[in-house]
Amino acid sequence: MFKNLFTPIKIGKMELSNRLVVPPMVMNYCNEDGTATERFIAYHEAKARGGWGLIITEDYAVDPKGKGFSRLPGLWDDSQIDSHMKLTERIHKYGAKIVAQIYHAGRQTNHFVIGSQPVAPSPIPCPSNQEIPHELTVKEIKEIVEKFGDCAFRAKKAGFDGVEIHGAHGYLIAQFMSPYSNKRTDEYGGSLYNRMRFPLEIISNIRAKAGNDFPIIFRISANEFVPGGRTIEDTKAIAVMLEKAGINAIHVSAGVYASAHTIIPPAAVPHGWITDFAAAVKKVVSIPVITVGRINDPFLAEEIIASDKADLVSMGRASLADPELPNKAAAGRFEDIQQCIGCMQGCIERLFKNIDVKCLVNPTLGREIEYKITPANNRKKVFIAGAGPAGMEAAIVAAKKGHDVHLYEKTDRLGGQYLLAAVPPFKGEITTFISWQKTQLNKLGVNIHLNTELTPDVVDMEKPDAVIIATGSKPTIPHIPGIDRQNVVTAHDVLNGKVDTGHNVIIVGGGLIGSETADHLANHGKKVTIVEMLPEIAKDEEANVRYFLLKDLKEKDVAIYTNAVVKEIVDDGVIAELAGKVEKIGPADTIVIAVGVKPVNDLAIKLEGRVERVITVGDALEARKALEAIEEGYSAGLEI
């Protein structure tokens, strides 16, 4: 079935067992001095064990002043080699190959990360980071070239199978290559030939220090998606120059920080959306080409290679969601693969807060050591109230430990409110996680009780050893005059398909739920208005996800009132206070309330003294996002 995906391939003299690549992703798992932690090593080891042919580790800084995040790996000093040698030794035990991506952030960092002014080819700030960088002198450029070569040599000494030069995503090398950021008029600026001088000198320096047989991959943004930035035509010309300079493979990505939604695209972006860029590069070079970009399924990866668009496929967040993806695909266990749903909650949202990365669908990410499931010494009867994602996760883990697990759900289906989360545009892949959970429950023999609410009477009768409460939350109903009118419904009712809203709809509340409900209705031909009391809507959404949500709302002509407080609901609209003035907003056939949710946790109180162990998780504990709920469900199942 995967005759292309599991075919060996060579990058230079490095032979890979398959075409599946883990691309570099910043995890913030290292020590601040750039040395590897056991957490960092275990994270990569899980992927090697999972069958990935090539692992490219993230952003090994060539200089501590070139870090973009606080806990990146580094090989700017010989003292760092030993810790990273432990990493490569562990990876090689599984037959995988490992390459160190080496980089300098240039202007895409801040003084609070590196303790000094960032540097760049020109004194122009990154639009996202907003710090004016120091313009590098020719002498300073030459020094950085040497640091790249030294870093690559240390990578070789540490046992890495090669290096990847990070020339993508708007970092220092990319800054030199692009007229978007390089405004120099000396030998490092102006023409394409001059702008390529810096990366070509780096390649030459690495070859001189690490040898001609040491594989070098070059990562590049095919299109920067910014005014005045490089396009695919520039990139094709660059690719030819890079091959002539002696690199062994090209890793084709996209974007810079100012177009961050193209670097790490959310679920609103189509699968494999930049594979045509890789295909264009592949036509002008004879070395292997690696593609990337929202590829989360092995069938997609196989199709890309079969279509001759690329030679290898990077599946970044897919490898976070399931480090065992290659082994499962090879064994035909497709229903067991946990797919990335493009939510961004655990990865990018946390990364750009400069904290460690997690994964919504895989709570073991970064916790591979502490979250190991081992059989329980004593088999217990475990009851779980609520079959949303937190309850199902708890049931899966408890069942894997060997417990007798009973999952109670008062409705007729599994999934809880996460079923509603999958309804708005671009959110359909959420169902893949619900489906995965249901499959695991069935395989593990969990006793599922639908249309059955777990009550104190049931607990008294059945006498479980432990109860996990995952009863979720319910919509908050504000105290607004007119709230009890017949045409007033909740966002949950709309997403559940329980109400016909008519054509004109007002959404009271512009948070995540309200904004996505508005987008859902607008995409079904409704004329929608959002009324929000805060200055902006959807502020609780991750930035890249929010970018596409706001774009779609604008394209669908959704009217948005911010700094607007609803004072009363009337027959055909609402009375709101805007900038000190009271006015009517309408007309409206239906008023949809979406002002948040509150926990449903009455059962916890009622079970006090009745059960030896009671654990409350997810929204039943405190209304938050699915990331926290699923992690708490996993942890609760592990504790029993």
VOPAGU-510899 format. One line per 3 residues: number of its first residue (from 0); their letters; for each residue x, y, z of C-alpha. Coordinates in pm, 1 decimal. Example, Ala and Ser with C-alpha at 12.3 -4.5 7.8 and 13.67 -1.06 7.14 Angstrom:
2
0> AS> 1230.0/-450.0/780.0 | 1367.0/-106.0/714.0
// end
This chain:
640
0> MFK> 0.0/0.0/0.0 | 293.1/235.1/72.1 | 538.4/120.0/-192.1
3> NLF> 691.8/469.8/-219.1 | 682.3/578.9/144.1 | 882.7/287.7/277.1
6> TPI> 1144.4/279.5/2.4 | 1502.7/363.5/110.5 | 1668.5/680.5/-17.6
9> KIG> 2008.1/847.3/12.0 | 2089.6/1207.1/103.7 | 2453.0/1227.9/8.3
12> KME> 2604.8/918.3/166.3 | 2339.2/900.7/438.0 | 2092.4/619.7/364.2
15> LSN> 1742.0/642.2/510.8 | 1513.8/342.9/558.6 | 1203.9/536.3/447.8
18> RLV> 1082.5/873.2/319.2 | 918.6/995.6/641.1 | 1088.5/1294.2/802.8
21> VPP> 1042.7/1464.6/1138.1 | 1116.4/1829.0/1056.4 | 1271.7/2066.1/1310.3
24> MVM> 1018.8/2201.8/1560.5 | 1111.8/2418.1/1857.7 | 1001.7/2241.0/2175.3
27> NYC> 1177.5/2443.0/2449.9 | 1292.0/2121.3/2617.6 | 1666.1/2196.4/2650.5
30> NED> 1859.5/2371.2/2924.4 | 1914.3/2744.1/2883.0 | 2285.0/2677.4/2824.3
33> GTA> 2196.1/2477.8/2511.6 | 2271.9/2135.2/2653.7 | 2034.4/1845.3/2605.0
36> TER> 1804.4/1731.8/2884.1 | 1670.0/1381.7/2935.1 | 1330.0/1521.6/2834.4
39> FIA> 1472.9/1646.1/2503.4 | 1640.2/1311.5/2436.0 | 1335.2/1101.9/2529.1
42> YHE> 1113.7/1314.5/2303.9 | 1333.1/1241.0/2001.8 | 1386.6/879.6/2102.5
45> AKA> 1011.1/819.2/2088.4 | 1016.3/918.0/1721.1 | 1314.4/697.7/1639.8
48> RGG> 1136.8/408.5/1809.1 | 823.6/499.1/1611.3 | 992.2/432.2/1278.0
51> WGL> 1071.4/775.1/1128.4 | 1349.6/749.6/870.8 | 1502.8/1091.2/938.5
54> IIT> 1479.4/1318.2/1241.4 | 1590.5/1679.8/1201.6 | 1635.0/1846.3/1539.2
57> EDY> 1545.2/2209.9/1580.7 | 1748.3/2527.5/1573.8 | 2089.8/2440.4/1713.3
60> AVD> 2213.2/2792.5/1777.4 | 2556.6/2871.7/1636.4 | 2583.1/3160.1/1885.2
63> PKG> 2395.5/3224.7/2212.6 | 2319.3/3572.8/2072.9 | 2139.3/3403.5/1784.3
66> KGF> 1874.9/3220.0/1985.6 | 1510.5/3297.3/1919.7 | 1379.0/3102.3/2217.8
69> SRL> 1516.8/3051.4/2566.5 | 1557.4/2672.4/2577.4 | 1697.6/2587.1/2236.5
72> PGL> 1973.2/2332.0/2183.0 | 2313.6/2472.8/2100.4 | 2653.6/2370.4/1969.0
75> WDD> 2833.5/2702.1/1994.2 | 3083.7/2554.2/2242.2 | 3272.2/2226.3/2278.5
78> SQI> 3128.5/2178.9/2628.4 | 2786.1/2112.3/2474.2 | 2895.7/1817.4/2263.8
81> DSH> 2870.0/1540.4/2524.7 | 2502.0/1595.8/2610.4 | 2403.4/1589.0/2242.6
84> MKL> 2617.9/1282.2/2181.3 | 2387.6/1099.8/2424.2 | 2097.2/1204.1/2200.7
87> TER> 2248.9/1068.5/1879.3 | 2351.4/741.9/2045.0 | 1994.2/680.2/2162.1
90> IHK> 1848.8/759.7/1819.5 | 2090.0/535.1/1633.1 | 1984.9/233.9/1842.1
93> YGA> 1662.2/224.5/1639.0 | 1821.6/257.6/1297.0 | 1700.2/613.2/1242.1
96> KIV> 1919.8/893.4/1114.7 | 1943.4/1227.6/1293.5 | 2045.2/1565.6/1152.6
99> AQI> 2103.7/1886.1/1349.3 | 1945.0/2199.0/1209.2 | 2186.9/2487.0/1267.0
102> YHA> 2071.7/2846.8/1270.2 | 2096.5/3208.2/1378.2 | 1773.5/3398.6/1444.1
105> GRQ> 1906.7/3735.2/1328.5 | 1641.0/4001.1/1378.1 | 1372.5/3746.1/1465.2
108> TNH> 1452.0/3747.3/1835.4 | 1437.1/3996.1/2123.6 | 1674.3/4140.0/2381.3
111> FVI> 1485.9/3964.2/2661.3 | 1583.0/3629.8/2503.9 | 1947.3/3700.6/2414.4
114> GSQ> 2029.2/3987.7/2651.8 | 2142.6/4222.6/2375.6 | 2031.1/4390.5/2053.7
117> PVA> 1946.6/4149.3/1770.3 | 2153.9/4160.2/1452.0 | 2056.6/4159.2/1084.9
120> PSP> 2185.6/4248.5/739.1 | 2006.7/4585.5/766.3 | 1877.3/4793.7/1060.9
123> IPC> 1513.9/4715.2/983.3 | 1300.2/4552.5/1254.0 | 1105.8/4232.8/1203.4
126> PSN> 738.5/4340.1/1188.0 | 652.5/4076.7/1446.0 | 938.4/4130.6/1692.6
129> QEI> 958.1/4507.6/1653.9 | 1320.0/4555.9/1769.3 | 1559.0/4754.8/1553.2
132> PHE> 1856.9/4525.4/1488.9 | 2224.2/4612.6/1469.5 | 2342.9/4616.0/1107.7
135> LTV> 2618.4/4357.9/1076.6 | 2958.1/4474.0/955.5 | 3147.6/4266.7/701.1
138> KEI> 3385.1/4156.9/977.0 | 3090.9/4042.3/1191.2 | 2939.8/3855.9/895.0
141> KEI> 3266.3/3666.9/846.3 | 3269.4/3575.5/1216.4 | 2917.1/3430.3/1192.9
144> VEK> 3016.8/3229.7/885.5 | 3294.6/3072.7/1092.8 | 3048.6/2997.8/1374.6
147> FGD> 2822.5/2805.0/1135.6 | 3118.5/2593.5/1025.4 | 3230.8/2534.6/1383.6
150> CAF> 2877.7/2437.6/1485.9 | 2853.2/2184.9/1201.5 | 3187.8/2033.2/1299.4
153> RAK> 3068.5/1996.4/1660.2 | 2751.8/1830.6/1529.6 | 2966.3/1578.7/1346.3
156> KAG> 3170.7/1513.8/1662.0 | 2845.1/1466.8/1857.1 | 2743.3/1186.9/1621.1
159> FDG> 2489.4/1362.4/1401.5 | 2451.0/1215.0/1053.3 | 2447.9/1559.3/892.0
162> VEI> 2328.2/1915.8/936.1 | 2043.6/2120.9/799.0 | 2124.6/2486.9/736.9
165> HGA> 1820.7/2691.2/835.5 | 1774.3/2929.2/545.2 | 1396.1/2955.5/585.7
168> HGY> 1130.4/3131.3/792.6 | 1294.3/3472.5/798.4 | 1594.2/3385.4/1016.2
171> LIA> 1938.1/3537.4/955.6 | 2034.5/3344.6/640.5 | 1690.9/3406.9/491.7
174> QFM> 1724.3/3774.0/587.1 | 2037.6/3800.2/374.4 | 1878.6/3615.7/81.0
177> SPY> 1569.3/3838.6/59.4 | 1524.2/4198.2/-58.8 | 1240.2/4212.3/195.3
180> SNK> 1496.5/4234.1/476.8 | 1831.5/4294.6/304.6 | 1879.7/4655.2/193.1
183> RTD> 2261.1/4646.6/177.1 | 2457.1/4782.2/-116.9 | 2791.5/4614.6/-45.2
186> EYG> 2901.9/4267.1/-153.4 | 2630.7/4108.2/66.9 | 2337.7/4300.3/-78.5
189> GSL> 2169.3/4415.5/-397.0 | 2172.0/4145.1/-663.2 | 2067.6/3785.6/-601.6
192> YNR> 2430.1/3681.3/-649.7 | 2540.9/3917.2/-372.8 | 2254.0/3824.4/-141.0
195> MRF> 2352.0/3459.8/-179.0 | 2710.9/3527.3/-76.8 | 2640.5/3470.7/296.0
198> PLE> 2475.6/3125.0/265.4 | 2726.8/3011.4/4.2 | 3017.5/3111.3/228.8
201> IIS> 2855.2/2914.2/511.1 | 2827.2/2602.6/294.0 | 3191.9/2636.4/191.4
204> NIR> 3299.1/2681.1/553.8 | 3106.9/2371.9/665.6 | 3258.1/2166.1/385.9
207> AKA> 3608.4/2279.0/484.0 | 3557.3/2184.2/848.9 | 3321.4/1886.3/841.3
210> GND> 3432.9/1728.8/513.8 | 3282.2/1671.5/170.7 | 3108.4/1350.5/280.2
213> FPI> 2912.4/1510.6/564.9 | 2551.4/1553.8/442.0 | 2412.1/1906.4/426.2
216> IFR> 2042.5/1983.4/384.1 | 1928.8/2339.2/315.6 | 1587.5/2455.9/436.1
219> ISA> 1429.8/2738.1/240.3 | 1102.2/2929.3/224.6 | 983.7/2890.8/-134.8
222> NEF> 762.4/3196.5/-97.6 | 789.7/3441.8/189.6 | 434.3/3573.2/147.4
225> VPG> 528.1/3931.3/237.1 | 544.8/4246.3/21.9 | 881.4/4252.5/-151.6
228> GRT> 974.9/3905.6/-33.5 | 1109.8/3614.7/-235.1 | 878.9/3407.9/-454.6
231> IED> 907.6/3058.7/-600.7 | 1090.3/3188.3/-908.2 | 1365.5/3334.3/-689.3
234> TKA> 1376.6/3010.3/-495.4 | 1422.1/2794.2/-803.3 | 1720.9/3004.1/-906.6
237> IAV> 1861.3/2978.4/-553.7 | 1809.5/2600.3/-550.3 | 2032.2/2563.3/-854.9
240> MLE> 2303.3/2772.9/-686.5 | 2275.8/2567.2/-367.6 | 2312.6/2236.7/-551.4
243> KAG> 2617.1/2365.7/-734.0 | 2762.6/2472.0/-397.0 | 2742.6/2112.7/-279.1
246> INA> 2433.8/2068.9/-61.3 | 2274.5/1723.1/-64.3 | 1901.2/1796.7/-27.2
249> IHV> 1658.8/2090.0/-20.6 | 1382.3/2117.5/239.4 | 1107.0/2339.2/94.9
252> SAG> 892.3/2535.1/338.7 | 730.9/2883.9/332.1 | 692.5/3211.7/515.0
255> VYA> 862.9/3442.8/763.0 | 748.9/3567.6/1103.0 | 536.8/3840.4/943.5
258> SAH> 350.4/3563.1/758.3 | 364.7/3312.9/1043.9 | 36.8/3151.1/941.8
261> TII> 224.3/3009.4/640.5 | 510.7/2864.8/845.5 | 285.5/2667.7/1077.0
264> PPA> -55.3/2658.5/907.7 | -365.3/2576.3/1114.8 | -659.9/2359.8/1013.5
267> AVP> -796.1/2635.7/787.6 | -512.6/2565.4/543.0 | -550.6/2274.1/297.2
270> HGW> -342.5/1959.6/337.8 | -14.0/1960.6/149.9 | -77.8/2318.2/43.9
273> ITD> 282.6/2395.0/-64.2 | 372.3/2065.7/-230.6 | 359.7/2241.1/-568.2
276> FAA> 649.4/2460.2/-450.9 | 852.5/2148.1/-377.3 | 756.3/2007.3/-717.5
279> AVK> 877.5/2326.2/-885.7 | 1212.5/2304.5/-706.9 | 1240.6/1934.2/-787.7
282> KVV> 1224.8/2015.5/-1160.4 | 1541.0/2227.0/-1149.3 | 1766.4/2015.0/-923.2
285> SIP> 1882.1/1653.9/-920.1 | 1923.4/1620.9/-541.2 | 1640.7/1500.1/-312.0
288> VIT> 1364.6/1747.8/-226.3 | 1172.3/1737.7/101.5 | 823.2/1885.7/126.6
291> VGR> 620.7/1992.3/429.9 | 298.6/2173.3/521.5 | -17.5/2033.1/682.6
294> IND> 52.6/1671.9/591.2 | -98.8/1463.0/869.9 | -185.7/1129.4/710.5
297> PFL> 37.4/856.9/561.6 | -195.0/823.4/261.5 | -134.0/1189.6/181.2
300> AEE> 240.4/1139.0/215.4 | 233.2/838.6/-18.6 | 34.9/1031.3/-279.3
303> IIA> 281.7/1322.1/-274.3 | 577.5/1096.1/-347.2 | 382.0/892.3/-602.2
306> SDK> 294.8/1219.9/-778.5 | 667.9/1298.1/-799.3 | 621.2/1627.0/-615.7
309> ADL> 889.9/1543.5/-360.6 | 1128.8/1267.4/-261.7 | 1064.4/1282.8/113.3
312> VSM> 777.7/1413.6/326.9 | 811.5/1604.6/651.9 | 523.5/1549.4/894.2
315> GRA> 596.1/1777.2/1188.3 | 288.8/1814.5/1402.3 | 175.7/1471.4/1282.2
318> SLA> 483.4/1332.9/1458.4 | 390.4/1525.5/1773.6 | 40.0/1381.7/1764.6
321> DPE> 167.7/1028.3/1710.1 | 538.8/943.2/1719.1 | 443.5/585.0/1622.0
324> LPN> 278.3/690.3/1293.3 | 531.2/518.7/1061.4 | 517.1/185.4/1244.5
327> KAA> 137.6/192.8/1258.6 | 111.3/279.6/889.5 | 353.3/3.2/790.6
330> AGR> 151.3/-247.0/995.8 | -180.4/-132.5/848.8 | -306.8/-5.8/1185.9
333> FED> -458.7/309.8/1039.8 | -738.7/334.3/1294.5 | -478.2/358.0/1572.4
336> IQQ> -300.6/663.4/1429.2 | -361.4/982.2/1625.6 | -382.3/1257.1/1368.6
339> CIG> -288.3/1620.3/1418.4 | -608.4/1828.2/1404.7 | -437.6/2162.0/1339.5
342> CMQ> -568.9/2317.3/1661.2 | -237.3/2487.5/1756.8 | -332.0/2490.2/2126.6
345> GCI> -44.0/2286.8/2264.0 | 227.0/2361.6/2011.2 | 235.3/2709.7/1860.5
348> ERL> 19.3/2886.3/2116.7 | 256.7/2775.0/2392.1 | 574.2/2816.6/2187.0
351> FKN> 514.6/3185.0/2121.1 | 467.4/3235.2/2492.4 | 823.7/3095.8/2514.7
354> IDV> 713.5/2793.5/2718.5 | 738.4/2420.0/2656.2 | 532.2/2255.7/2383.5
357> KCL> 247.1/2011.2/2442.0 | -5.6/1837.6/2216.0 | -382.7/1829.5/2258.9
360> VNP> -428.7/1481.3/2114.1 | -109.8/1338.3/2268.4 | -68.8/1423.0/2638.5
363> TLG> 250.7/1213.9/2653.2 | 440.0/1461.8/2434.7 | 736.1/1589.9/2631.5
366> REI> 636.9/1362.3/2918.6 | 743.9/1033.6/2766.2 | 922.9/932.1/3084.8
369> EYK> 665.8/1021.6/3349.9 | 355.4/929.5/3148.2 | 440.4/566.3/3082.3
372> ITP> 144.3/333.5/3133.2 | 225.1/26.5/3344.4 | -21.1/-242.4/3458.4
375> ANN> -183.3/-168.6/3794.5 | -99.3/-394.8/4087.7 | -466.1/-426.7/4179.6
378> RKK> -753.4/-429.3/3929.4 | -1012.3/-172.8/4031.6 | -1362.0/-84.0/3925.2
381> VFI> -1344.3/266.4/3781.0 | -1652.8/472.6/3693.9 | -1627.7/779.0/3473.7
384> AGA> -1905.5/1037.3/3449.4 | -1910.7/1211.8/3113.6 | -1788.5/1091.9/2773.6
387> GPA> -1635.7/1409.0/2639.0 | -1267.6/1405.7/2537.4 | -1147.6/1423.6/2901.0
390> GME> -1369.9/1138.1/3017.0 | -1282.5/918.9/2720.5 | -909.5/984.8/2767.6
393> AAI> -935.8/886.7/3132.9 | -1120.8/569.6/3035.6 | -859.1/473.3/2775.8
396> VAA> -567.4/513.2/3014.9 | -740.7/340.5/3307.1 | -834.1/48.7/3080.0
399> KKG> -475.9/21.4/2952.3 | -368.5/-14.5/3312.7 | -596.5/-315.9/3338.6
402> HDV> -887.3/-169.9/3536.3 | -1254.7/-255.2/3492.2 | -1373.5/72.7/3342.0
405> HLY> -1732.8/193.0/3305.4 | -1801.8/511.0/3108.6 | -2136.2/681.4/3171.4
408> EKT> -2282.0/934.8/2926.8 | -2626.7/1088.5/2973.3 | -2672.9/1156.1/2599.0
411> DRL> -2693.6/908.0/2314.1 | -2338.9/958.6/2182.2 | -1975.2/990.9/2277.8
414> GGQ> -1776.7/1311.1/2229.8 | -1942.3/1564.0/2457.3 | -1904.6/1928.2/2359.9
417> YLL> -1611.7/1842.9/2136.0 | -1874.0/1725.7/1887.5 | -1992.5/2087.1/1872.5
420> AAV> -1636.6/2214.3/1836.5 | -1609.0/2016.3/1511.6 | -1908.5/2190.8/1350.0
423> PPF> -1768.2/2536.1/1250.0 | -1568.5/2577.1/927.1 | -1210.7/2443.2/932.3
426> KGE> -1278.0/2239.8/1249.9 | -1395.5/1913.2/1095.1 | -1072.6/1727.1/1172.4
429> ITT> -1162.3/1734.8/1540.1 | -1381.4/1435.4/1460.1 | -1070.1/1230.0/1382.4
432> FIS> -967.9/1253.0/1747.2 | -1315.2/1162.4/1874.3 | -1319.3/869.4/1632.1
435> WQK> -974.4/759.2/1752.7 | -1088.4/767.7/2114.6 | -1400.6/564.5/2036.3
438> TQL> -1191.3/305.3/1854.8 | -955.7/269.7/2150.0 | -1246.3/236.6/2396.0
441> NKL> -1390.8/-47.8/2190.4 | -1055.3/-223.0/2154.0 | -991.5/-200.2/2526.7
444> GVN> -1331.9/-337.3/2619.1 | -1448.7/-31.1/2814.1 | -1807.8/-69.9/2931.9
447> IHL> -2000.8/218.5/2772.1 | -2335.6/324.6/2917.1 | -2510.0/569.5/2683.2
450> NTE> -2830.0/751.8/2778.4 | -2728.9/684.3/3137.4 | -2635.1/947.7/3390.9
453> LTP> -2398.7/845.1/3666.6 | -2583.3/926.3/3989.6 | -2509.5/873.5/4359.5
456> DVV> -2765.6/592.2/4358.3 | -2576.4/407.9/4083.2 | -2252.5/456.6/4275.4
459> DME> -2409.4/326.3/4597.2 | -2539.7/20.2/4415.5 | -2229.3/-66.7/4210.8
462> KPD> -1964.7/42.4/4463.9 | -1677.3/146.6/4235.2 | -1328.5/191.4/4379.8
465> AVI> -1284.5/525.5/4205.7 | -1492.2/782.0/4018.2 | -1356.6/1028.8/3764.5
468> IAT> -1591.1/1321.3/3708.0 | -1571.3/1464.7/3357.6 | -1919.0/1615.1/3333.5
471> GSK> -1799.0/1921.0/3143.8 | -1971.3/2256.9/3141.0 | -2291.2/2428.7/3035.0
474> PTI> -2361.4/2766.5/2873.8 | -2364.1/3071.5/3097.7 | -2694.8/3256.5/3072.9
477> PHI> -2648.6/3626.7/3151.0 | -2903.9/3834.6/3341.7 | -3028.8/4049.3/3056.8
480> PGI> -3389.7/4171.3/3029.9 | -3559.1/3970.4/2755.6 | -3327.7/3669.7/2788.5
483> DRQ> -3633.9/3442.5/2823.5 | -3783.6/3537.8/2487.2 | -3875.8/3258.2/2246.7
486> NVV> -3620.4/3370.5/1987.9 | -3326.1/3349.6/2229.8 | -3108.5/3035.4/2204.9
489> TAH> -2755.8/2930.7/2300.0 | -2463.5/2872.3/2067.2 | -2471.7/2509.9/2181.2
492> DVL> -2828.5/2479.0/2049.8 | -2720.4/2620.1/1713.1 | -2415.6/2394.9/1675.6
495> NGK> -2620.9/2095.0/1786.1 | -2862.2/2158.4/1499.9 | -3151.9/2195.3/1742.3
498> VDT> -3281.0/2531.9/1618.0 | -3361.2/2702.3/1290.5 | -3222.3/3050.8/1335.9
501> GHN> -3389.4/3214.6/1038.0 | -3192.1/3448.5/813.8 | -3091.6/3735.9/1045.0
504> VII> -2893.9/3633.4/1351.6 | -2731.6/3831.3/1631.8 | -2461.4/3660.0/1836.9
507> VGG> -2422.2/3804.6/2186.4 | -2058.7/3731.1/2275.7 | -1755.8/3742.0/2048.2
510> GLI> -1524.7/3498.9/2222.3 | -1414.6/3175.3/2059.2 | -1756.6/3007.1/2078.8
513> GSE> -1948.2/3311.5/1958.4 | -1708.9/3392.5/1674.3 | -1698.3/3034.6/1545.8
516> TAD> -2076.5/3002.3/1570.4 | -2103.7/3322.6/1368.4 | -1866.3/3179.3/1107.4
519> HLA> -2070.2/2858.9/1092.3 | -2394.9/3047.1/1032.2 | -2238.4/3290.4/785.0
522> NHG> -2107.3/2998.3/580.8 | -2463.7/2870.9/562.5 | -2598.9/3187.4/408.5
525> KKV> -2714.4/3366.8/721.9 | -2674.9/3740.6/779.0 | -2484.5/3749.5/1107.0
528> TIV> -2397.6/4021.2/1357.2 | -2160.3/3979.5/1653.4 | -2202.0/4201.2/1960.0
531> EML> -1901.0/4187.8/2192.7 | -1832.6/4390.3/2507.6 | -1451.8/4373.3/2470.2
534> PEI> -1242.4/4574.5/2219.3 | -1173.1/4269.0/1999.0 | -1333.9/3938.3/1913.8
537> AKD> -1185.1/3587.1/1936.6 | -899.9/3702.7/2160.0 | -898.7/3360.0/2327.2
540> EEA> -797.9/3192.6/1999.3 | -442.6/3110.9/1889.0 | -305.0/3382.7/1659.7
543> NVR> -271.4/3179.2/1338.4 | -613.9/3019.9/1383.2 | -760.3/3363.5/1460.0
546> YFL> -605.5/3506.6/1143.1 | -812.7/3275.8/921.8 | -1125.1/3305.6/1138.0
549> LKD> -1126.4/3686.4/1112.4 | -1048.0/3666.1/741.0 | -1347.5/3438.9/682.0
552> LKE> -1581.3/3652.7/892.9 | -1479.4/3954.8/686.9 | -1528.8/3771.4/357.5
555> KDV> -1875.9/3660.1/471.1 | -1971.4/4020.7/564.3 | -2031.8/3944.2/930.2
558> AIY> -2109.2/4271.3/1111.4 | -1904.0/4315.3/1428.5 | -1978.3/4553.4/1715.1
561> TNA> -1706.9/4573.4/1981.3 | -1705.7/4767.1/2309.3 | -2078.9/4702.3/2299.2
564> VVK> -2275.5/4603.6/2610.2 | -2615.7/4445.2/2556.4 | -2871.2/4609.3/2784.7
567> EIV> -3188.9/4439.0/2665.2 | -3315.1/4181.3/2417.7 | -3623.1/4286.3/2221.1
570> DDG> -3845.4/4111.7/1967.4 | -3625.3/4176.4/1665.1 | -3285.0/4269.9/1801.4
573> VIA> -3089.5/4395.0/2099.6 | -3047.3/4726.4/2275.7 | -2678.0/4794.0/2332.9
576> ELA> -2458.2/5066.3/2471.0 | -2183.4/5169.1/2229.7 | -1937.4/5448.8/2312.9
579> GKV> -2173.7/5586.7/2573.6 | -2475.1/5584.7/2341.2 | -2767.4/5342.8/2359.1
582> EKI> -2895.1/5213.0/2026.4 | -3082.6/4923.8/1876.2 | -2899.2/4658.6/1672.5
585> GPA> -3111.6/4452.3/1436.2 | -3319.6/4322.6/1275.6 | -3282.3/3967.2/1405.2
588> DTI> -3490.5/3653.1/1377.8 | -3281.6/3485.3/1647.2 | -3055.4/3601.4/1929.1
591> VIA> -2774.7/3354.3/2006.7 | -2613.9/3370.1/2351.3 | -2242.2/3285.6/2357.7
594> VGV> -2097.1/3452.1/2665.2 | -1903.4/3154.5/2800.7 | -1960.2/2836.9/2997.7
597> KPV> -1952.1/2729.8/3360.4 | -1857.0/2395.9/3521.0 | -2107.8/2118.1/3584.4
600> NDL> -1972.5/1948.6/3897.5 | -2263.3/1876.9/4130.9 | -2173.9/1507.5/4135.8
603> AIK> -1841.8/1571.3/4309.3 | -2017.2/1720.4/4610.2 | -2278.4/1443.5/4621.1
606> LEG> -2013.2/1170.8/4621.4 | -1822.1/1300.1/4921.6 | -1778.5/1012.5/5164.5
609> RVE> -1932.5/757.5/4927.1 | -1623.2/662.9/4722.2 | -1262.0/614.5/4826.7
612> RVI> -1123.9/812.7/4530.9 | -1295.5/1094.8/4336.7 | -1108.5/1297.7/4072.7
615> TVG> -1260.4/1589.9/3885.1 | -1114.2/1683.4/3544.5 | -1167.2/1914.4/3250.1
618> DAL> -1441.2/2174.6/3237.8 | -1610.2/2011.2/3536.8 | -1315.9/2143.0/3736.6
621> EAR> -1274.9/2473.8/3554.0 | -1387.6/2585.1/3208.4 | -1081.4/2596.2/2981.6
624> KAL> -964.2/2453.3/2649.7 | -955.6/2091.6/2534.9 | -577.3/2080.9/2579.6
627> EAI> -607.3/2099.8/2958.2 | -912.8/1873.5/2971.7 | -752.8/1587.3/2779.9
630> EEG> -426.3/1612.7/2971.4 | -615.7/1600.6/3301.4 | -817.0/1302.9/3179.1
633> YSA> -496.9/1117.7/3091.0 | -340.3/1203.7/3426.1 | -651.5/1091.8/3616.0
636> GLE> -654.9/755.8/3439.5 | -288.4/714.3/3523.4 | -341.3/791.4/3891.7
639> I> -591.0/512.5/3955.3
// end
